[in-house]
Amino acid sequence: MANIKSQIKRNKQNDKRRLRNRVVRGTTRAAVRDARAALAGSDAVASKEAVLAAISRLDKAAGQGVVHKNNAARRKSRLMKALAAVQP
């Protein structure tokens, strides 16, 4: 337990940020999971919508600093590559 006033405040800030980051990371993972499931299916339109939604979530997470921008770029690239392989 922190005794110093600034450290108590810092712990509160860290807890808030950790919870916010968990929410962002969770929604991002869910969007990517949904996109991969849609890509495994046969509907090209649903796949495209799911991939675009996942890319949007990845961009937001990278913008907030939850994931590194290169990590987001790599994951977006892989999703788009998979989408291109599925579409006619």
Summary of the structure (lengths in Angstrom):
residues: 88
radius of gyration: 17.4
end to end distance: 59.3
largest distance: 63.0
contacts: 235
relative contact order: 0.13
helix: 84%
strand: 0%
